[in-house]
Amino acid sequence: MRTNPLTTIRNLGILAHVDAGKTTVTERILYTTGTTHKRGEVHDGTTVTDFDPQERDRGITIFAAAVSCTWAGHRINLIDTPGHVDFADEVERSLRVLDGAVAVFDAVAGVEPQSESVWRQADRHGVPRIAFVNKMDRAGADLDTAVASLRERLHPVPLVVQLPIGTEDGFTGVVDLPRMRALVWADGADTAEEGPVPDALREEAARRRRLLEEAVAERHPGALEEFCDRETLTAATLTGALRDLTRTGEGVVVLCGSAYRNRGVEPLLDAVVAYLPAPLDVPAVRGTHDGTEQERPADPAAPMAALAFKVNATPTGRLTYLRVYSGTIEKGDTVWDAGTRRTERIGRILRVRADRHDPLERAVAGDIVAVVGLKSARAGSTLCAPDAPLLLEPPGVAEPVVHVAVEARRSTDTDRLASALARLTEEDPSLAVRTDPETGQTVLSGMGELHLEVAVERVRREHGLEVTVGRPGVAYRETVGEGVTGFVHRHVKQDGGAGQFAHVVLDVEPWEPDTEGGDGFVFRSTVVGGRVPQEYVRAVEAGCRDVLAEGPLGGHPVTGLRVTLTDGQTHVKDSSDTAFRTAGRFGLRDALRASEMVLLEPVVEVTVTVPEDGLGGVLGDLAARRGRVTGSVTRGGAAVVTATVPLAELFGYATRLRSRTQGRGTFTARPTGYAPAPTTAATAVR
């Protein structure tokens, strides 16, 4: 029997905290699989996936890059994702189209703040993962400590399948516990030498193999049956059980190595093939058409359905990156964009290797490819067969929290700047551009200071524009501190012809979104006796939602609000949807003005790593920035401080920290939501 080719495809992402070694892992995978013939290095600016000039200048991944390679008869479509929190939206769009992931952790630092964030993102998308503990050759590296932090902070069931051979600089290989063999990499060697478990590690390896068997048997019925019969598990049974537990999310296989020294990459690739799912192993994609839900199987013969997850405008054309979920796309095909409801033509299909591409005649279910020729498709667009329309759920887009005013230095470049910014927002949906109605300035909003820096630099480099940038500001929100009850609004309009009449009574109160979910606003009706018909209730809710965009404090969006329609009156002739929507809008606007409003500002959790002798200065600086320290530990001669700090106070902090610590201090930040701003801030933004 012929094997279904879809079983030999793996679509996976590399996820991690910044500087955990994601890009180096990706480079070594490309080198080990023979896709590249020279090891790319981040510090030399010679990596395949970090090909953008800004990525090479800054030494970080900014844009998710797709590459394709083969290993052991399997095609691996790999996406190297950014680790910096400002580019979390790139990770979100990538996870939406992936079947599995490799989470990379630093063997010294263990689970770091952004590791936690991307892990939670993968949880939301139900993406199975394996863990790779990297940098085992560093001073202070310890697999057990890293696994303990993984268990404590991320709460998976770690299934450790390797035992390191040697420690720190003496790390030379691993013991493969399922097969009870040693894999050793000689200095400068590209491949491992297989041999028996070293005598000094035989007892420890047997103990760990037993712990692994027990952990697997506890969670897998087939393994439990064999374990009870034989009191051990064969390598085949253990591997099959690990595959099942990985794909259901009940366990996470943990491997270790040093990507920089090319140690542990081959077993990682074997684990990707053995444990992570193929397109056939994940549930069929679900979409909607005409209000009904439909499934599309991962079958090249089924009607075509694909999701665009990235758009990139290059000098040679506009590339749209697709995950093909079902059916087949051929060069020259006409496809239907379910979002814009228009047809598009596929000009070319490309197998992607970062910024290099190989032409293809077709792409089938399970493939991740780029296509040329689409004019209106955006990240999140669904492309499908014209005779079998389907709309897939697009990836979510986070709300921007930081903004800057941008303007062209020469007035003649204003139109070019508008065009450049439009292209940026087309490629990156987490960027937003608007015109300030009071000042007339163009305002660019994004996920953080670095995000905006990168965007502005792209405008300068790619479009040759000279621009001036204002001081960064944060996106405030408004909420109700103390509401009002029984607020009456009566809308009456009579100026000839049909009039308008609507009478509403509203209760306005604070509401905590975390307790009930939703979008920060809840509307309900307790009107009895049909005093306000149901269609008018919906109109009142729509009117209330119209008000949420601008609050009374400073015109910021309103959140954390529950509105209850408690009573109302109608008129036989003059009441209408329009009248009640108007009553809801002006009624809630006036009710908010009568309420006690609170200004909210975005806050972040900051993790600062500094030499111990610089701890006092850092703590004082955080306090001056209205920071609240939540934890402090010492790790390998360095102090690691965790604090919650208002985002507005962090502008310029990187430069300040470097100067305070002679360049030895580093920090990372991740959003944790909103908190009440002090009275002075509220006054300043009124």
Secondary structure, 3 states (H helix, E strand, C coil): CCCCHHHHEEEEEEEECCCCCHHHHHHHHHHHCCCCCCCCCCCCCCCCCCCCHHHHHHCCCCCCEEEEEEECCEEEEEEECCCCHHHHHHHHHHHCCCCEEEEEEECCCECCHHHHHHHHHHHHHCCCEEEEEECCCCCCCCHHHHHHHHHHHHCCCEEECEEEECCHHHCCEEEECCCCEEEECCCCCCCCEEECCCHHHHHHHHHHHHHHHHHHHHHCHHHHHHHHHHCCCCHHHHHHHHHHHHHHCCCEEEEECECCCCECHHHHHHHHHHHCCCHHHCCCEEEEECCEEEEECCCCCCCCEEEEEEEEEECCEEEEEEEEEECEEECCCEEEECCCCEEEECCEEEEEECCEEEEECEEECCCEEEEECCCCCCCCCEEECCCCCCEECCCCCCCCCEEEEEEECCHHHHHHHHHHHHHHHHHCCCCEEEECCCCCCEEEEECCHHHHHHHHHHHHHHHCCCEEECCCEECCEEEEEECEEEEEEEEEECCCCCCEEEEEEEEEEECCHHHHCCCCEEEEECCCCCCCCHHHHHHHHHHHHHHCCCCCCCCCCECCEEEEEEEEECCCCCCCHHHHHHHHHHHHHHHHHHCEEEEEEEEEEEEEEEEHHHHHHHHHHHHHCCCEEEEEEEECCEEEEEEEEEHHHHCCHHHHHHHHCCCCCEEEEEEEEEEECCHHHHHHCC
